[in-house]
Amino acid sequence: MLEKIKFEKFTAFESLEIPLSSGINIFIGANGTGKTHILKAVYATCDITKSQKSLAEKTNRVFLPFGEQIGRLVKRARASRTGYFELTRRVEDIDKSLTIRLSLTNHTKEPEKATISGTHKQWLQHPLESVYIPVKDMMANAPGFRSLYNLRNIHFEEVYADIIDRVFLGSLRGPTDSRRKKLLDILQRSMDGKIISKNEEFFLKNKQGELEFTLLAEGIRKLGLLWLLIQNGILLNGSILCWDEPEANLNPKLMRTVVEILLELQRLGVQILLTTHDYVVLKEFDLQAKNTDKLVFHSLYRNTGEIEIASTDNYLNIAPNVIDDTFGDIVDREIKKSMANLGK
């Protein structure tokens, strides 16, 4: 379980420490407050427990700074400075918290010259399943992108290649347990079918036949992606899901299903971090969550230019809440417009 993440002079952050819920963490805030950067730092640090890559190399490939100069991830300043981020997790097998830190200066060019410290060796000895779902869907382009990424140096963050690799994993051996089957059934009803693959291409299979992903709405492809990750066992007890803006290209009506699935995954022991700009997402969590669910809202905001955070487990206590404020402003403008027409 991830316990906290800390940033010092890293990307947009001057100094920020975030305690993490063992259930669902929802990050909100205006554009430019670092929500996606939090997810990328968490994912890179979790992924290396399976890929065994260097944390500096993985971070560089996930963030992909200009010229792949990792030092550009240090918060910008004219003077020389050092930045870092560190992630702390609790490993139940050894009943111990482990912390790993990546430190670098704004003059560091190559990943191998960055410094990795903390309980680095033990961190790698305890594998942690993780997945990052980016905003842009890659399922329809999987065959061509996968081969191109492996052969050429193309300018895509590694999260896009990683998510394709995750969905191509085979199914778990043995029968599907009842709780996973419940989730798969919910998704199948929403998609009106299940997902199959042929020659590295995905299809939605139902009574009408097999519909290729290139012809499917992107929102349905997102449900299909969730179906695959649950079906192949990526999202099981102890795994980490990072999802950047699940509402992108998804009809608001389907968010009810997505939130239902995410809450069930949390109950299965999946730790979730997601970002959102959408009122429907927040409200669905508020309406569907039970008192026993572990759910924390993290609001990122700027105070005298620097990014700060306010966290709460109560939807009504989110402050500042840029999403709710914007929705309220729309309602106020609508009322004002309607009232203005009364005198005509």
Sequence and secondary structure as in RCSB ss.txt:
>XXXX:A:sequence
MLEKIKFEKFTAFESLEIPLSSGINIFIGANGTGKTHILKAVYATCDITKSQKSLAEKTNRVFLPFGEQIGRLVK
RARASRTGYFELTRRVEDIDKSLTIRLSLTNHTKEPEKATISGTHKQWLQHPLESVYIPVKDMMANAPGFRSLYN
LRNIHFEEVYADIIDRVFLGSLRGPTDSRRKKLLDILQRSMDGKIISKNEEFFLKNKQGELEFTLLAEGIRKLGL
LWLLIQNGILLNGSILCWDEPEANLNPKLMRTVVEILLELQRLGVQILLTTHDYVVLKEFDLQAKNTDKLVFHSL
YRNTGEIEIASTDNYLNIAPNVIDDTFGDIVDREIKKSMANLGK
>XXXX:A:secstr
 EEEEEEEEETTEEEEEEE  SSEEEEEESTTSSHHHHHHHHHHHHHHHHH   HHHHHHHHH  GGG GGGGB 
  SS  EEEEEEEEEETTTTEEEEEEEEEETT  SGGGSEEEESHHHHHHS   EEEE SS  GGGHHHHHHHHH
HS  S  HHHHHHHHHHTS   SS   HHHHHHHHHHHHHHTSEEEEETTEEEEEETTEEEEGGGS HHHHHHHH
HHHHHHTTSS TT EEEEE TTTT  GGGHHHHHHHHHHHHHTT EEEEE   HHHHHHHHHH  TTS EEEEEE
EEETTEEEEEEES GGG SS HHHHHHHHHHHHHHHHHHHGGG 
